[in-house]
Amino acid sequence: MNNEDINEGRTQINLSEELYLTTKDYTRYHFLPANFSIANDTLYGKGTIESSSSIIPFQGSVALTDIVSIEQRTPDTWATIGLITGILAIGFVVAVLIFTEGFTDAVTPD
């Protein structure tokens, strides 16, 4: 989402989700839920400034007019459940194969 989408009411910032934003000078900020608020066209918060080489603590404000992009990630519960189920199924198949190999070796020794 971008600043225009927010200003024109096409999208909203969810204060209960993590927030990533990038400013005009390409500074990338990260705020955890409940660590930021918006008042009078300014975002106030406590978070971090992230770059490819470092993470720097940040506490202060960012004018909404300086923000180029805003990202919020919503966890996909069904995808997470599917991933965990898949991993467990593969683990079960591997365990059964190991057990049957051991059982076969015990029944028919060389």
N, C-alpha and C positions, 0 to 999 in steps of 0.2 A: 504494500500500500504506500502511497505517497502523500505528501502534505496536501495536495489539491483534493484527493479523495476524502481526507478527514475534514478539511474546511467546507467542502460542499455536502457533507453528511452522507456520502456513499459508503463509508466504513467508519468503524469506531475502534478506539484503543481499549482493549480489555485490561483493566487494572489488576486482574487476578492471574495474568499470564506473564511470562518473561517477555521483555521488550528489548529489541535490538534496533538501533537507529544509526544512520549515517548522515553526517552533516555536509554542507557545501565544500568544506575543506578536507573531505574524505576521512574525517575522524569517525571511528566506529565505537559506539557506546553500547553497553549491556547493563540492563537493570533487572533484578529479580522481582517477582511479584511483591506487592506491598512496599517496595522501596522507591516508588516514584509516584508523582502526582502531576496533574496539569491544572494550571490556573493562569488566567490573564495571558493567553497565548505563549506560555512558557512551561516547559517541562522541568520540574524540580525532582532531584533524586540522589540516591546514593547507589553507586554501581562501579563499573570499571570502564576504562578506555582500552580497547583491544586493538593490537596491531599484529602483524605476522611474527614479530620478534618479542613482544612483551605484553603484559597485562598490568595496567596502572590503576590503582584505586582512584575513584572520582566521587566527589560530593559537590553538587552545585546545581546550576541551571543551564538549560539550552533553549534558546528562542525557537519557537515552532517554525518561524520563517527561515531559519538556518538549516532545517532538516530536509534532506533530499529523499530519504526512504526510511520506512519503518517496517520491521518484521516482527511478527508474533507467531510462535509455534504452538499449535494445539496438538497435544498427544493423540495419536490414533489408537484407541484402546483395542479395537478389533485386530488391527495389524500386529500389535504387541502380543495379544493372546495367540494369534496364528503363528507368530515367530516362536514363541515359547513352546507351543504344542508341537511344532515341527522339530525343534531341537530335542524335545523329550522323545518323540517317535524315533528319530534317528538313533538316539542313545539306547532306546529299548531294542531296536533291531540289532545294533552292534553287540549288546549284552547277550541277546539270544544266540547270535552267531558264535560268540566266544564260548558260551555254555555248551552249545551243541558240538563244537570242535573238541572241547575238553571231554565231553561225554563219549564221543566217538573214539577218541584216543584211549579212554579208560576201558571201553568195551572190547575194542579190537587192537590190542597192543601189537607192536611190530615184532 
